[in-house]
Amino acid sequence: MSLLTVLLQAASVAVGYIGAGIGAGLAAIGAGIGIGRIGADALNSIARQPEVSGDIRTNMILASALIEGVALFAIVVCLLIAIK
């Protein structure tokens, strides 16, 4: 096995780790942006119609939980790709 072959294999593994790290980071950033938008829009909605604040809060928590679940799934997939 030549030195060039070994270096190319090591580089491909390193690129895989970098890609998995970037993917996990993008998933976390996307979840943060999404939850921030949900919170801002929910507060705006509650300010406009305070009488439905309970319903808005419930829907906000449900949507935030779903976004967190998808983000966690994406991060786990990226980490599994990095391990493989």
C-alpha positions as CSV (number, residue, x, y, z in Angstrom):
1,M,0.0,0.0,0.0
2,S,1.5,3.3,-1.1
3,L,1.8,6.4,1.0
4,L,-0.5,8.3,-1.4
5,T,-3.3,5.7,-0.9
6,V,-3.0,5.9,2.9
7,L,-3.1,9.7,2.8
8,L,-6.2,9.7,0.5
9,Q,-8.0,7.3,2.8
10,A,-7.2,9.5,5.8
11,A,-8.4,12.6,4.0
12,S,-11.7,11.0,3.1
13,V,-12.3,10.0,6.7
14,A,-11.4,13.5,7.8
15,V,-13.8,15.0,5.3
16,G,-16.6,12.7,6.6
17,Y,-16.0,13.9,10.1
18,I,-16.1,17.5,9.0
19,G,-19.3,17.0,7.0
20,A,-21.0,15.3,10.0
21,G,-19.9,18.2,12.2
22,I,-21.2,20.8,9.8
23,G,-24.5,18.9,9.4
24,A,-25.0,18.7,13.2
25,G,-24.2,22.3,13.6
26,L,-26.6,23.3,10.9
27,A,-29.4,21.2,12.5
28,A,-28.8,23.0,15.8
29,I,-28.7,26.4,14.2
30,G,-31.9,25.7,12.3
31,A,-33.7,24.5,15.4
32,G,-32.6,27.6,17.3
33,I,-33.9,29.9,14.6
34,G,-37.1,28.0,14.3
35,I,-37.8,28.1,18.0
36,G,-36.9,31.7,18.2
37,R,-39.4,32.6,15.5
38,I,-42.1,30.5,17.2
39,G,-41.5,32.4,20.5
40,A,-41.5,35.8,18.9
41,D,-44.6,35.2,16.9
42,A,-46.4,33.6,19.9
43,L,-45.6,36.7,22.0
44,N,-46.8,39.0,19.2
45,S,-50.0,37.0,19.0
46,I,-50.6,37.0,22.7
47,A,-50.1,40.8,22.7
48,R,-52.7,41.2,20.0
49,Q,-55.2,38.8,21.6
50,P,-54.6,38.2,25.2
51,E,-57.8,36.2,25.7
52,V,-56.4,33.2,23.7
53,S,-53.0,33.1,25.3
54,G,-53.6,29.6,26.7
55,D,-54.2,28.1,23.2
56,I,-51.3,30.0,21.7
57,R,-49.0,28.9,24.5
58,T,-50.0,25.2,24.0
59,N,-49.5,25.4,20.3
60,M,-46.1,27.1,20.8
61,I,-44.9,24.4,23.2
62,L,-46.0,21.6,20.9
63,A,-44.4,23.2,17.8
64,S,-41.1,23.8,19.8
65,A,-41.1,20.2,20.9
66,L,-41.5,18.9,17.4
67,I,-38.7,21.1,16.1
68,E,-36.4,19.9,18.9
69,G,-37.2,16.3,18.1
70,V,-36.4,16.8,14.4
71,A,-33.1,18.6,15.3
72,L,-32.1,15.9,17.8
73,F,-32.8,13.2,15.2
74,A,-30.7,15.1,12.6
75,I,-27.8,15.5,15.1
76,V,-27.9,11.8,16.0
77,V,-27.8,10.8,12.3
78,C,-24.8,13.1,11.8
79,L,-23.0,11.5,14.7
80,L,-23.8,8.0,13.5
81,I,-22.4,9.0,10.1
82,A,-19.2,10.3,11.9
83,I,-18.9,7.0,13.8
84,K,-19.2,4.8,10.8
